[in-house]
């Protein structure tokens, strides 16, 4: 059981950019969702199919918010979210649910944990869901720590 990085790349897309570029309606139209999934498949097509991890790790913002939504937490609580495992099925069900709601309905249904993210969470959920689907990953572990934490750890172990 080797622990090594097989592939790494930062893709220039996130919840905000995907929402601004592809999701022009709230709730998004079926055509917008089809288009965003197609574009994500094109973007991530370069990911080497020779490996398929058992687990993905989602960090900070979108991942922690989605974890709260799936687990019914109205407020972010680091202790309840950090290390939480979300299944691909749970994430897909959430994508289907939020894709039918407008921003106000998302905020009303899921609570203050969405405040300020209610308009972009659908885009973020679709991104994570598509990555898992494309790589055949069935579990996402949520980390409340951000990318800087990983960079610091990486420097410490050089």
Phi and psi restraints in degrees (value plus and minus 20) as a CYANA .aco file:
   2 UNK   PHI     -98.0   -58.0
   2 UNK   PSI     124.9   164.9
   3 UNK   PHI    -133.3   -93.3
   3 UNK   PSI      80.5   120.5
   4 UNK   PHI    -168.3  -128.3
   4 UNK   PSI     138.0   178.0
   5 UNK   PHI    -106.6   -66.6
   5 UNK   PSI     100.7   140.7
   6 UNK   PHI    -113.6   -73.6
   6 UNK   PSI     -44.5    -4.5
   7 UNK   PHI    -181.1  -141.1
   7 UNK   PSI     118.4   158.4
   8 UNK   PHI    -168.8  -128.8
   8 UNK   PSI     120.0   160.0
   9 UNK   PHI    -186.4  -146.4
   9 UNK   PSI     124.1   164.1
  10 UNK   PHI    -119.5   -79.5
  10 UNK   PSI     102.2   142.2
  11 UNK   PHI    -114.0   -74.0
  11 UNK   PSI     117.9   157.9
  12 UNK   PHI    -101.6   -61.6
  12 UNK   PSI      43.8    83.8
  13 UNK   PHI    -175.7  -135.7
  13 UNK   PSI     130.6   170.6
  14 UNK   PHI    -179.5  -139.5
  14 UNK   PSI    -194.1  -154.1
  15 UNK   PHI     -76.3   -36.3
  15 UNK   PSI     -65.4   -25.4
  16 UNK   PHI     -88.4   -48.4
  16 UNK   PSI     -71.0   -31.0
  17 UNK   PHI     -85.1   -45.1
  17 UNK   PSI     -59.0   -19.0
  18 UNK   PHI     -85.8   -45.8
  18 UNK   PSI     -62.0   -22.0
  19 UNK   PHI     -83.4   -43.4
  19 UNK   PSI     -67.8   -27.8
  20 UNK   PHI     -83.8   -43.8
  20 UNK   PSI     -56.7   -16.7
  21 UNK   PHI    -101.3   -61.3
  21 UNK   PSI     -55.4   -15.4
  22 UNK   PHI    -140.5  -100.5
  22 UNK   PSI     -48.6    -8.6
  23 UNK   PHI    -125.9   -85.9
  23 UNK   PSI      71.3   111.3
  24 UNK   PHI    -114.3   -74.3
  24 UNK   PSI     -27.4    12.6
  25 UNK   PHI    -141.7  -101.7
  25 UNK   PSI     134.7   174.7
  26 UNK   PHI    -151.9  -111.9
  26 UNK   PSI      86.5   126.5
  27 UNK   PHI     -91.9   -51.9
  27 UNK   PSI     138.7   178.7
  28 UNK   PHI     -87.0   -47.0
  28 UNK   PSI     132.4   172.4
  29 UNK   PHI     -97.4   -57.4
  29 UNK   PSI     140.9   180.9
  30 UNK   PHI     -80.0   -40.0
  30 UNK   PSI     -56.8   -16.8
  31 UNK   PHI     -84.7   -44.7
  31 UNK   PSI     -59.5   -19.5
  32 UNK   PHI     -83.7   -43.7
  32 UNK   PSI     -60.9   -20.9
  33 UNK   PHI     -86.5   -46.5
  33 UNK   PSI     -62.7   -22.7
  34 UNK   PHI     -80.5   -40.5
  34 UNK   PSI     -63.7   -23.7
  35 UNK   PHI     -85.1   -45.1
  35 UNK   PSI     -65.0   -25.0
  36 UNK   PHI     -83.0   -43.0
  36 UNK   PSI     -60.9   -20.9
  37 UNK   PHI     -85.3   -45.3
  37 UNK   PSI     -59.4   -19.4
  38 UNK   PHI     -82.5   -42.5
  38 UNK   PSI     -66.4   -26.4
  39 UNK   PHI     -85.3   -45.3
  39 UNK   PSI     -58.1   -18.1
  40 UNK   PHI     -85.5   -45.5
  40 UNK   PSI     -60.0   -20.0
  41 UNK   PHI     -81.8   -41.8
  41 UNK   PSI     -61.0   -21.0
  42 UNK   PHI     -84.1   -44.1
  42 UNK   PSI     -66.3   -26.3
  43 UNK   PHI     -81.0   -41.0
  43 UNK   PSI     -64.0   -24.0
  44 UNK   PHI    -110.6   -70.6
  44 UNK   PSI     -14.2    25.8
  45 UNK   PHI     -84.0   -44.0
  45 UNK   PSI     -43.1    -3.1
  46 UNK   PHI     -95.6   -55.6
  46 UNK   PSI     -31.5     8.5
  47 UNK   PHI     -84.1   -44.1
  47 UNK   PSI     105.8   145.8
  48 UNK   PHI     -79.5   -39.5
  48 UNK   PSI     105.6   145.6
  49 UNK   PHI    -105.4   -65.4
  49 UNK   PSI     -13.7    26.3
  50 UNK   PHI     -98.7   -58.7
  50 UNK   PSI     -29.6    10.4
  51 UNK   PHI    -156.2  -116.2
  51 UNK   PSI     129.3   169.3
  52 UNK   PHI    -162.6  -122.6
  52 UNK   PSI      83.1   123.1
  53 UNK   PHI     -85.6   -45.6
  53 UNK   PSI     133.5   173.5
  54 UNK   PHI     -95.7   -55.7
  54 UNK   PSI     -43.5    -3.5
  55 UNK   PHI    -165.1  -125.1
  55 UNK   PSI     117.4   157.4
  56 UNK   PHI    -127.3   -87.3
  56 UNK   PSI     136.7   176.7
  57 UNK   PHI    -139.0   -99.0
  57 UNK   PSI     102.1   142.1
  58 UNK   PHI    -122.2   -82.2
  58 UNK   PSI     109.0   149.0
  59 UNK   PHI    -130.9   -90.9
  59 UNK   PSI     126.3   166.3
  60 UNK   PHI      34.3    74.3
  60 UNK   PSI    -176.3  -136.3
  61 UNK   PHI     -26.7    13.3
  61 UNK   PSI    -107.2   -67.2
  62 UNK   PHI     -82.2   -42.2
  62 UNK   PSI     -66.2   -26.2
  63 UNK   PHI     -81.7   -41.7
  63 UNK   PSI     -64.2   -24.2
  64 UNK   PHI     -89.1   -49.1
  64 UNK   PSI     -56.1   -16.1
  65 UNK   PHI     -86.1   -46.1
  65 UNK   PSI     -63.8   -23.8
  66 UNK   PHI     -82.4   -42.4
  66 UNK   PSI     -59.6   -19.6
  67 UNK   PHI     -80.6   -40.6
  67 UNK   PSI     -64.5   -24.5
  68 UNK   PHI     -80.7   -40.7
  68 UNK   PSI     -63.6   -23.6
  69 UNK   PHI     -81.9   -41.9
  69 UNK   PSI     -67.0   -27.0
  70 UNK   PHI     -84.6   -44.6
  70 UNK   PSI     -58.4   -18.4
  71 UNK   PHI    -109.8   -69.8
  71 UNK   PSI     -16.7    23.3
  72 UNK   PHI      53.4    93.4
  72 UNK   PSI       3.9    43.9
  73 UNK   PHI    -108.0   -68.0
  73 UNK   PSI     101.8   141.8
  74 UNK   PHI    -102.3   -62.3
  74 UNK   PSI     -41.5    -1.5
  75 UNK   PHI    -145.5  -105.5
  75 UNK   PSI     127.0   167.0
  76 UNK   PHI     -91.2   -51.2
  76 UNK   PSI     107.4   147.4
  77 UNK   PHI    -150.9  -110.9
  77 UNK   PSI      87.7   127.7
  78 UNK   PHI     -71.5   -31.5
  78 UNK   PSI     -64.2   -24.2
  79 UNK   PHI     -82.2   -42.2
  79 UNK   PSI     -51.4   -11.4
  80 UNK   PHI    -106.5   -66.5
  80 UNK   PSI     -36.7     3.3
  81 UNK   PHI    -125.0   -85.0
  81 UNK   PSI     -61.2   -21.2
  82 UNK   PHI     -82.0   -42.0
  82 UNK   PSI     101.9   141.9
  83 UNK   PHI      67.7   107.7
  83 UNK   PSI     -21.5    18.5
  84 UNK   PHI     -84.7   -44.7
  84 UNK   PSI     121.0   161.0
  85 UNK   PHI    -123.9   -83.9
  85 UNK   PSI     108.0   148.0
  86 UNK   PHI    -133.2   -93.2
  86 UNK   PSI     113.5   153.5
  87 UNK   PHI    -104.8   -64.8
  87 UNK   PSI     137.1   177.1
  88 UNK   PHI     -79.6   -39.6
  88 UNK   PSI     -56.0   -16.0
  89 UNK   PHI     -82.8   -42.8
  89 UNK   PSI     -66.0   -26.0
  90 UNK   PHI     -80.7   -40.7
  90 UNK   PSI     -62.3   -22.3
  91 UNK   PHI     -86.1   -46.1
  91 UNK   PSI     -62.7   -22.7
  92 UNK   PHI     -82.9   -42.9
  92 UNK   PSI     -60.0   -20.0
  93 UNK   PHI     -83.0   -43.0
  93 UNK   PSI     -59.3   -19.3
  94 UNK   PHI     -86.7   -46.7
  94 UNK   PSI     -62.4   -22.4
  95 UNK   PHI     -77.8   -37.8
  95 UNK   PSI     -67.0   -27.0
  96 UNK   PHI     -80.2   -40.2
  96 UNK   PSI     -60.5   -20.5
  97 UNK   PHI     -87.7   -47.7
  97 UNK   PSI     -72.5   -32.5
  98 UNK   PHI     -91.3   -51.3
  98 UNK   PSI     -43.2    -3.2
  99 UNK   PHI     -86.9   -46.9
  99 UNK   PSI     -36.4     3.6
 100 UNK   PHI    -119.9   -79.9
 100 UNK   PSI     -17.9    22.1
 101 UNK   PHI    -134.2   -94.2
 101 UNK   PSI     129.1   169.1
 102 UNK   PHI    -106.0   -66.0
 102 UNK   PSI     153.2   193.2
 103 UNK   PHI     -76.5   -36.5
 103 UNK   PSI     -63.7   -23.7
 104 UNK   PHI     -84.0   -44.0
 104 UNK   PSI     -61.1   -21.1
 105 UNK   PHI     -85.7   -45.7
 105 UNK   PSI     -57.9   -17.9
 106 UNK   PHI     -81.1   -41.1
 106 UNK   PSI     -68.0   -28.0
 107 UNK   PHI     -82.4   -42.4
 107 UNK   PSI     -64.5   -24.5
 108 UNK   PHI     -85.0   -45.0
 108 UNK   PSI     -60.3   -20.3
 109 UNK   PHI     -94.5   -54.5
 109 UNK   PSI     -54.6   -14.6
 110 UNK   PHI    -129.6   -89.6
 110 UNK   PSI     -29.2    10.8
 111 UNK   PHI      69.6   109.6
 111 UNK   PSI    -193.4  -153.4
 112 UNK   PHI     -86.5   -46.5
 112 UNK   PSI     -35.2     4.8
 113 UNK   PHI     -80.2   -40.2
 113 UNK   PSI     -40.9    -0.9
 114 UNK   PHI    -111.9   -71.9
 114 UNK   PSI     -27.8    12.2
 115 UNK   PHI     -73.1   -33.1
 115 UNK   PSI     100.2   140.2
 116 UNK   PHI      69.5   109.5
 116 UNK   PSI     -30.2     9.8
 117 UNK   PHI    -139.4   -99.4
 117 UNK   PSI     -24.3    15.7
 118 UNK   PHI     -78.9   -38.9
 118 UNK   PSI     -46.6    -6.6
 119 UNK   PHI    -108.1   -68.1
 119 UNK   PSI     -33.2     6.8
 120 UNK   PHI    -138.3   -98.3
 120 UNK   PSI     -27.2    12.8
 121 UNK   PHI     -85.7   -45.7
 121 UNK   PSI     -52.3   -12.3
 122 UNK   PHI     -82.6   -42.6
 122 UNK   PSI     -65.5   -25.5
 123 UNK   PHI     -80.2   -40.2
 123 UNK   PSI     -64.6   -24.6
 124 UNK   PHI     -83.9   -43.9
 124 UNK   PSI     -60.7   -20.7
 125 UNK   PHI     -83.9   -43.9
 125 UNK   PSI     -60.1   -20.1
 126 UNK   PHI     -85.2   -45.2
 126 UNK   PSI     -61.8   -21.8
 127 UNK   PHI     -77.9   -37.9
 127 UNK   PSI     -73.3   -33.3
 128 UNK   PHI     -81.6   -41.6
 128 UNK   PSI     -62.7   -22.7
 129 UNK   PHI     -81.4   -41.4
 129 UNK   PSI     -62.6   -22.6
 130 UNK   PHI     -88.6   -48.6
 130 UNK   PSI     -58.3   -18.3
 131 UNK   PHI     -81.3   -41.3
 131 UNK   PSI     -66.8   -26.8
 132 UNK   PHI     -80.5   -40.5
 132 UNK   PSI     -65.1   -25.1
 133 UNK   PHI     -83.1   -43.1
 133 UNK   PSI     -66.1   -26.1
 134 UNK   PHI     -83.2   -43.2
 134 UNK   PSI     -53.5   -13.5
 135 UNK   PHI    -117.1   -77.1
 135 UNK   PSI     -22.0    18.0
 136 UNK   PHI      48.4    88.4
 136 UNK   PSI      10.4    50.4
 137 UNK   PHI    -110.8   -70.8
 137 UNK   PSI     110.7   150.7
 138 UNK   PHI    -122.1   -82.1
 138 UNK   PSI     -27.4    12.6
 139 UNK   PHI    -155.9  -115.9
 139 UNK   PSI     121.1   161.1
 140 UNK   PHI    -142.8  -102.8
 140 UNK   PSI     102.0   142.0
 141 UNK   PHI    -113.3   -73.3
 141 UNK   PSI     115.4   155.4
 142 UNK   PHI    -118.8   -78.8
 142 UNK   PSI     112.3   152.3
 143 UNK   PHI    -140.6  -100.6
 143 UNK   PSI     111.3   151.3
 144 UNK   PHI    -100.1   -60.1
 144 UNK   PSI     -27.1    12.9
 145 UNK   PHI    -104.8   -64.8
 145 UNK   PSI     129.6   169.6
 146 UNK   PHI    -114.8   -74.8
 146 UNK   PSI    -195.3  -155.3
 147 UNK   PHI     -84.2   -44.2
 147 UNK   PSI     -51.9   -11.9
 148 UNK   PHI     -83.2   -43.2
 148 UNK   PSI     -54.5   -14.5
 149 UNK   PHI     -81.2   -41.2
 149 UNK   PSI     -65.3   -25.3
 150 UNK   PHI     -83.0   -43.0
 150 UNK   PSI     -58.6   -18.6
 151 UNK   PHI     -85.8   -45.8
 151 UNK   PSI     -59.9   -19.9
 152 UNK   PHI     -84.8   -44.8
 152 UNK   PSI     -67.5   -27.5
 153 UNK   PHI     -78.8   -38.8
 153 UNK   PSI     -62.5   -22.5
 154 UNK   PHI     -79.9   -39.9
 154 UNK   PSI     -63.8   -23.8
 155 UNK   PHI     -85.1   -45.1
 155 UNK   PSI     -57.5   -17.5
 156 UNK   PHI     -85.0   -45.0
 156 UNK   PSI     -49.2    -9.2
 157 UNK   PHI    -123.3   -83.3
 157 UNK   PSI      -0.6    39.4
